[in-house]
Amino acid sequence: MIKLRNVSFGYKRNRPLYKNLNLTLSPGSIYGLLGPNGAGKSTLLRLLSGLLYPQAGKLQVGEYVPGDRQPAFLEDIFLVPEEFYLPPVRIRQFIGSNAPFYPRFDHTQMMRYIQEFGLTDDQKLNELSYGQKKKVLIGFGLATNTAVLLLDEPTNGLDIPSKSQFRRLVASAADEHRTVVISTHQVRDLETLIDPIVVLSDQVIALNASVEEITARLWFGMVSELDNSRPILYSERAVGGYALVAENPMGEPSRLDLERLFNAVQAEPARIQKLFSATSILANP
Ligand SMILES: Nc1ncnc2c1ncn2[C@@H]1O[C@H](COP(=O)(O)OP(=O)(O)OP(=O)(O)O)[C@@H](O)[C@H]1O
């Protein structure tokens, strides 16, 4: 269980990025972390990894305080950052020198990923493209089998077939003991993978809800004309009419549209908070 209680952080003392941030993330889920540019998604992943320290509040990952950087904590968490450096060595050597830090590292799993990504372990990391390096690091992260896996914008730089491969590999590497957090802007790439959805915006968690909770409270769909038959949170001109995100008092089924959900959260944060407050209390005891 990952718990943030009243966490405050800012790179500059007088410019807080978050104030009193509260969030609970449970094992067994692949969380999608969304938020506008500069909201602090990467920063949150760095705080969870113990690379940064909260200025106030309490942050706990399982039984550990990340900032203490205890060895038992570090061997059970892996972060694939958006920007990274890999040394100029062969993939095989990279695995040989880094896998020993992760007691549950599975070499067979890693070799399978390398093969699936069309690579061989004798290739040199410095001779790979950005997307290929990223695949090596994502594969390594999955093969560590750490309890917490944090992926920052993992599909950036992946080609189209690799994105579906990525979804398949992450889905098969997730289990009930693992907490996976994926920060992304590429919502279309990950729509079918991430659940629950966490939106970080304006220094707070604007939404933390499962896809089931979201579609129970919100209706996503198309209408030919805008009228007052539904309480609209967000509308957008689309071919043949308007794409809507509306309140869903009758519990009508619809299919989540992450991009429009994100826009609705930005447009109507107070209404979203009110609509989801009952579940947020349950989700964040
Ligand atoms: N090392 C740093 N020193 C000072 N400010 C920083 C540093 N890293 C990030 N910031 C600032 O903190 C804010 C949050 O950055 P962060 O990278 O966490 O946002 P993000 O939500 O991941 O953004 P994006 O969606 O653009 O990747 C930004 O305003 C950024 O300029």
The ligand as an SDF file (V2000), in Angstrom:
LIG
                    3D

 31 33  0  0  0  0  0  0  0  0999 V2000
   14.9620   19.6180  -10.7630 N   0  0  0  0  0  0  0  0  0  0  0  0
   14.0630   20.6070  -10.7720 C   0  0  0  0  0  0  0  0  0  0  0  0
   14.3450   21.8240  -10.2560 N   0  0  0  0  0  0  0  0  0  0  0  0
   13.4330   22.8190  -10.2430 C   0  0  0  0  0  0  0  0  0  0  0  0
   12.1800   22.6960  -10.7310 N   0  0  0  0  0  0  0  0  0  0  0  0
   11.8440   21.5230  -11.2640 C   0  0  0  0  0  0  0  0  0  0  0  0
   12.7500   20.4090  -11.3170 C   0  0  0  0  0  0  0  0  0  0  0  0
   12.1310   19.3610  -11.8880 N   0  0  0  0  0  0  0  0  0  0  0  0
   10.8820   19.7930  -12.1890 C   0  0  0  0  0  0  0  0  0  0  0  0
   10.7090   21.0740  -11.8180 N   0  0  0  0  0  0  0  0  0  0  0  0
    9.4820   21.8760  -11.9530 C   0  0  0  0  0  0  0  0  0  0  0  0
    8.4580   21.2280  -11.2030 O   0  0  0  0  0  0  0  0  0  0  0  0
    7.2390   21.2390  -11.9250 C   0  0  0  0  0  0  0  0  0  0  0  0
    6.7130   19.8170  -12.0580 C   0  0  0  0  0  0  0  0  0  0  0  0
    7.5770   19.0880  -12.8880 O   0  0  0  0  0  0  0  0  0  0  0  0
    7.2910   17.5750  -13.2630 P   0  0  0  0  0  0  0  0  0  0  0  0
    8.3310   17.1480  -14.2420 O   0  0  0  0  0  0  0  0  0  0  0  0
    7.1170   16.7830  -12.0280 O   0  0  0  0  0  0  0  0  0  0  0  0
    5.8520   17.7180  -13.9750 O   0  0  0  0  0  0  0  0  0  0  0  0
    5.0720   16.6930  -14.8890 P   0  0  0  0  0  0  0  0  0  0  0  0
    3.6550   16.6960  -14.4170 O   0  0  0  0  0  0  0  0  0  0  0  0
    5.7460   15.3660  -14.9260 O   0  0  0  0  0  0  0  0  0  0  0  0
    5.1760   17.4320  -16.2790 O   0  0  0  0  0  0  0  0  0  0  0  0
    5.1370   16.8860  -17.7870 P   0  0  0  0  0  0  0  0  0  0  0  0
    3.7240   16.4310  -18.0200 O   0  0  0  0  0  0  0  0  0  0  0  0
    5.4460   18.1010  -18.6000 O   0  0  0  0  0  0  0  0  0  0  0  0
    6.1510   15.7870  -17.9250 O   0  0  0  0  0  0  0  0  0  0  0  0
    7.4990   21.9470  -13.2350 C   0  0  0  0  0  0  0  0  0  0  0  0
    7.0610   23.2780  -13.1100 O   0  0  0  0  0  0  0  0  0  0  0  0
    9.0010   21.8960  -13.3970 C   0  0  0  0  0  0  0  0  0  0  0  0
    9.4880   23.0340  -14.0460 O   0  0  0  0  0  0  0  0  0  0  0  0
  1  2  1  0
  2  3  1  0
  2  7  2  0
  3  4  2  0
  4  5  1  0
  5  6  2  0
  6  7  1  0
  6 10  1  0
  7  8  1  0
  8  9  2  0
  9 10  1  0
 10 11  1  0
 11 12  1  0
 11 30  1  0
 12 13  1  0
 13 14  1  0
 13 28  1  0
 14 15  1  0
 15 16  1  0
 16 17  2  0
 16 18  1  0
 16 19  1  0
 19 20  1  0
 20 21  2  0
 20 22  1  0
 20 23  1  0
 23 24  1  0
 24 25  2  0
 24 26  1  0
 24 27  1  0
 28 29  1  0
 28 30  1  0
 30 31  1  0
M  END
$$$$
